[in-house]
């Protein structure tokens, strides 16, 4: 099954070490499989893993155009595995309390096999300019779309888990071309959407240490390399941790950050969650604590604990079973209101979600992406203390989406961020707010950064 | 005829509820004990091999040890062997050389081994495995227990051995509805021993077998003379309260303080994550483990009982590579990765099985015996054990063995049961 002259694959550093000189411009050329070092026993797998990059070489700072193109063999292999899925028996409850329900996953997998088309998802990505550049030893993939409005504000958006750049592509139009989306030209953005290290098309770190700090630094380097001397940063989920790290690092050029999962749990509430005494809380704060407590009590944190403790242990099954991968990711609270495609009005659609899962699958990043939990296992993402928000001096903007598990009270936000310039509770949206309501999300960013420009 | 009417009503109700009526449900009134033979179709073994050989691997862990989970370089050769040289038929033959049966209890078909000693007055013992174990874990203790004189023991110390598969595990049926917690399992085990005609018996358990045996002791079914545990629920409440942090209670002995430290370290280094995961979302973790044998093995190898396992590199070690693969293959062939995980969910908010209060050890008046194996996740101090179990008739700390004590040190394990139950041999 060796392709003779395939082009534009979506493999990563598998051939970068050998091909850097030849690839200062132009798309990747897929080397023959006989030269590739593959970790799988399957010929059809698209993912190639190279030897660790040689850090003694002067780092190549070139920005290379990138096009996603999975080999047909990899797409066929995925389908074959999905069609051969071996299923457990049904859960013994009538709801999702034991986890992703069998009937729902089976339906989704059936669709994934028969009707879903990865090439459409690929095309969605390839409709935008994509690039690779090497930062701190890793190839970082990113989408980069410039607005036609010359004075647009550059904006970098960081995704989380189990998300990807697919989550943010619906924002590109509204953000770069606001006048076509009910906005003003003055509110335009140039947009940069990277894939986190270990996720999507970005390379997978071979060593520990790629925590939020290092990712934040890499993204600061990215914006500078792109020639941006003034920019803003946005993030939710792990992306929030990344932009907060950038806020602490305050790289030259960073004007402000926006977060939709800000680290705002105050110390006395954190202590309460660890068995300490109940602090005095307002009604709103009490409701938030109650919500978080209920979530924890119902097992909502288990996947976080598991990936934080043993990312490799859980990774094997997710790498070898696409149904396993989907079943695992669908437990995320961000999917709690997802209709599995039953509601045609809902975003993300079934295809959107499968684009996202298929990206994890084809890039073999289930285990590498889980490691972000490991890297940050001792630093609670929503704890103000753990995320050292007191060290952030850049202006901070926050939007709270109502269906998010953690409903941030403004009192806590003001305590965590001394320079909070924007705080707004939206009227709809959840964890994957950008994916669910892109127009609303874009409007939030316009409002949040209006006075920063 | 009345039976048929009841059954009909049951079927209609079940169909209305959209439930599939299994053969086990129809046989709910059937108390027969049916001989059982393991006969795995060759197609299932071929499918397993195909999947193993087509395993798609992640990149390597970013640490130099097993702290992120089973290491790639250790798991790959294990899976390679599993997909080539390993032979399921060997353990199938071992199992089929032993008397195996099925009987329907409380709506679930229970599989069990039942080996009677040739010595008269042998003491019947029901031994319960845990997760990720199975009856296979206990095969090596059958002979030492039923045939003690061949193992340096005395005929007076012989046992009849009953080894069931937990509901949702091995060849036992999978409960279709919630509620099969250790209490219910214990009740089923009491019924099983009665059904086997035993009027005087003891129970033994480690891992999930411990809460099950605890529950039996609390229920005190007719005939149960006492229990032996190797993962006893002995952590006192004031210590349980600070396992996650906070000042240690005053007055701990050096040994108790050391055990508290060890438990805290275990928690802080992610040791109980697998427990929390299955306790919360057994179905979610089950999908990958059901569709990928390598994924299933990796998940099971996360159990701290395997922390010192050499993956077969040490030929003197038990369990051997084949032993462990026998056990994993049993889970695979019976498609019980998910159903077995549900026991954690069923245990609910009771939390860790080593805590005395949630296991209501204070309600146990029957004799309790404990053996502490040094490499297990929890080394119970005798002081805590005496507090938890007011009728502690035996406590011994041995010098070797870990979580899978019966698997690792079958001779020692059998000797412990002989010593532990010596005083309970005759009905009072």
Interface residues (C-beta under 8 A of the other chain):
Chain A: X39 X40 X41 X42 X45 X49 X85 X86 X87 X88 X89 X90 X91 X92 X93 X98 X99 X100 X101 X102 X105 X204 X205 X206 X207 X208 X274 X275 X297 X298 X299 X300 X301 X302 X303 X305 X306 X308 X309 X310 X311 X312 X313 X314 X315 X316 X317 X318 X319 X320 X321 X323 X324 X325 X326 X327 X328 X330 X331 X364 X366 X367 X368 X371 X374 X377
Chain B: X53 X54 X55 X56 X57 X58 X59 X60 X61 X62 X63 X67 X68 X69 X70 X71 X72 X75 X174 X175 X176 X177 X178 X241 X244 X245 X246 X269 X270 X271 X273 X274 X276 X277 X279 X280 X281 X282 X283 X284 X285 X286 X287 X288 X289 X290 X291 X292 X294 X295 X296 X297 X298 X299 X301 X302 X335 X337 X338 X339 X342 X345 X349
